[in-house]
């Protein structure tokens, strides 16, 4: 897997030399690749996002103008990708460092504890641990949630989705 990731990053480096190079398109595709390899929200993708043309008056006074600014953007992009390749070659697959694709059940449990009474939690636990068939259990949970009312459900869901461990997975 690491070889394919490295090959993908090398191809992205080659795209820096394309005649019809478009910085914004390159940044977008590179960011998506880095998030796929290293996980969403990783610092490598954020560094790619920070690359931009310097259109200040000092840059425009330079005799080389915008082309030198574009070359600086390309150099920065190349350096980031080279560091990523070196990291993959040295440390191997980034899967261990990527954000996990599962959500800790403790987050949901905490949200439920914040919005339900002790007796409601007890009732929910009884339903979930019952010997009912899965379809019957789903119906029982749905009925339980219906009885909570929209305000409680909104509170539970909004707290759950706002948790950094959950929102980073969406």
C-alpha positions as CSV (number, residue, x, y, z in Angstrom):
1,X,0.0,0.0,0.0
2,X,2.8,2.4,0.9
3,X,4.3,2.0,-2.6
4,X,1.0,3.1,-4.2
5,X,0.8,6.1,-1.9
6,X,4.3,7.2,-2.7
7,X,3.6,6.7,-6.5
8,X,0.5,8.8,-6.2
9,X,2.5,11.6,-4.4
10,X,5.3,11.5,-7.0
11,X,2.7,11.9,-9.8
12,X,1.3,14.9,-8.0
13,X,4.8,16.3,-7.9
14,X,5.1,15.8,-11.7
15,X,1.9,17.7,-12.1
16,X,3.7,20.8,-10.7
17,X,5.6,20.9,-14.1
18,X,2.6,20.6,-16.3
19,X,2.3,23.3,-19.0
20,X,-1.3,24.1,-18.1
21,X,-0.6,24.1,-14.3
22,X,-3.5,25.5,-12.2
23,X,-2.4,26.1,-8.6
24,X,-5.9,26.0,-7.1
25,X,-6.8,22.8,-8.8
26,X,-3.5,21.2,-7.9
27,X,-4.0,22.3,-4.2
28,X,-7.4,20.8,-4.1
29,X,-6.4,17.4,-5.6
30,X,-3.3,17.3,-3.4
31,X,-5.2,18.1,-0.3
32,X,-7.7,15.3,-1.0
33,X,-4.8,12.8,-1.6
34,X,-3.1,13.8,1.6
35,X,-6.3,13.4,3.6
36,X,-6.9,10.0,2.0
37,X,-3.3,8.9,2.9
38,X,-2.8,10.6,6.3
39,X,-6.4,11.1,7.5
40,X,-8.7,14.1,7.5
41,X,-7.5,17.3,9.2
42,X,-3.8,16.4,9.0
43,X,-1.2,19.2,9.1
44,X,0.3,18.3,5.7
45,X,-3.1,19.0,3.9
46,X,-3.4,22.3,5.9
47,X,0.1,23.4,4.7
48,X,-0.9,22.7,1.1
49,X,-4.0,24.8,1.7
50,X,-1.8,27.7,2.9
51,X,0.0,28.0,-0.4
52,X,-1.0,31.1,-2.3
53,X,0.2,33.6,-4.8
54,X,1.7,36.7,-3.3
55,X,0.2,39.6,-5.3
56,X,1.6,42.3,-3.0
57,X,3.0,45.4,-4.6
58,X,6.6,44.2,-3.8
59,X,6.0,41.0,-5.6
60,X,4.6,42.8,-8.6
61,X,7.6,45.1,-8.7
62,X,9.9,42.1,-9.1
63,X,11.1,41.9,-12.7
64,X,10.0,38.3,-12.9
65,X,6.5,39.2,-11.7
66,X,3.9,36.5,-11.1
67,X,5.9,33.7,-12.6
68,X,8.4,33.9,-9.8
69,X,5.6,33.9,-7.3
70,X,4.1,30.8,-9.0
71,X,7.5,29.1,-8.9
72,X,7.7,29.8,-5.1
73,X,4.3,28.2,-4.7
74,X,5.5,25.2,-6.7
75,X,8.7,24.9,-4.6
76,X,6.7,24.9,-1.4
77,X,4.3,22.3,-2.8
78,X,7.2,20.1,-3.9
79,X,8.9,20.4,-0.5
80,X,5.7,19.3,1.3
81,X,5.2,16.3,-1.0
82,X,8.9,15.3,-0.7
83,X,8.6,15.4,3.1
84,X,5.4,13.2,2.8
85,X,7.2,10.7,0.6
86,X,10.2,10.6,3.0
87,X,7.8,10.0,5.9
88,X,6.1,7.1,4.1
89,X,9.4,5.6,3.0
90,X,10.8,5.9,6.6
91,X,7.8,5.1,8.7
92,X,5.7,3.1,6.4
93,X,1.9,3.2,6.0
94,X,0.3,6.2,7.5
95,X,-2.7,4.2,8.6
96,X,-1.5,4.1,12.2
97,X,-1.3,7.9,12.3
98,X,-4.5,8.6,10.5
99,X,-7.6,9.5,12.5
100,X,-9.5,6.3,13.2
101,X,-12.6,5.6,11.2
102,X,-14.7,4.6,14.2
103,X,-16.3,6.7,16.8
104,X,-15.8,6.0,20.5
105,X,-19.1,4.8,22.0
106,X,-18.2,6.7,25.2
107,X,-19.0,9.9,23.4
108,X,-22.5,8.9,22.8
109,X,-22.8,7.5,26.3
110,X,-21.7,10.8,27.7
111,X,-24.3,12.7,25.6
112,X,-27.0,10.3,26.8
113,X,-26.0,10.8,30.4
114,X,-26.1,14.6,30.0
115,X,-29.7,14.6,28.6
116,X,-31.5,11.6,30.1
117,X,-32.6,10.9,33.7
118,X,-31.2,7.9,35.6
119,X,-34.5,6.0,35.0
120,X,-34.5,6.8,31.3
121,X,-30.9,5.5,31.0
122,X,-31.8,2.4,32.9
123,X,-34.8,1.7,30.6
124,X,-32.7,2.2,27.5
125,X,-30.1,-0.2,28.8
126,X,-32.8,-2.8,29.5
127,X,-34.0,-2.5,25.9
128,X,-30.5,-2.7,24.4
129,X,-29.6,-5.8,26.6
130,X,-32.8,-7.6,26.1
131,X,-33.1,-10.9,24.3
132,X,-35.5,-9.5,21.7
133,X,-34.9,-10.1,18.0
134,X,-33.0,-7.3,16.3
135,X,-36.0,-5.9,14.5
136,X,-38.0,-5.9,17.8
137,X,-35.1,-4.2,19.6
138,X,-35.0,-1.5,16.9
139,X,-38.7,-0.8,17.3
140,X,-38.4,-0.6,21.1
141,X,-35.5,1.8,20.8
142,X,-37.4,3.9,18.3
143,X,-40.4,4.0,20.7
144,X,-38.2,5.0,23.6
145,X,-36.7,7.8,21.5
146,X,-40.1,9.0,20.4
147,X,-41.2,9.3,24.0
148,X,-38.2,11.5,24.8
149,X,-39.5,14.3,22.8
150,X,-37.8,16.5,20.1
151,X,-36.0,18.8,22.6
152,X,-34.1,15.9,24.3
153,X,-33.4,14.3,20.9
154,X,-32.1,17.6,19.5
155,X,-29.9,18.1,22.6
156,X,-28.4,14.6,22.4
157,X,-27.8,14.7,18.7
158,X,-26.3,18.3,18.6
159,X,-23.9,17.5,21.5
160,X,-22.9,14.3,19.9
161,X,-22.3,15.8,16.5
162,X,-20.4,18.8,18.0
163,X,-17.9,16.6,19.8
164,X,-14.5,16.9,18.1
165,X,-14.1,13.1,18.0
166,X,-17.3,12.8,16.0
167,X,-17.2,16.0,13.9
168,X,-13.7,15.2,12.6
169,X,-15.1,11.9,11.1
170,X,-17.9,13.6,9.2
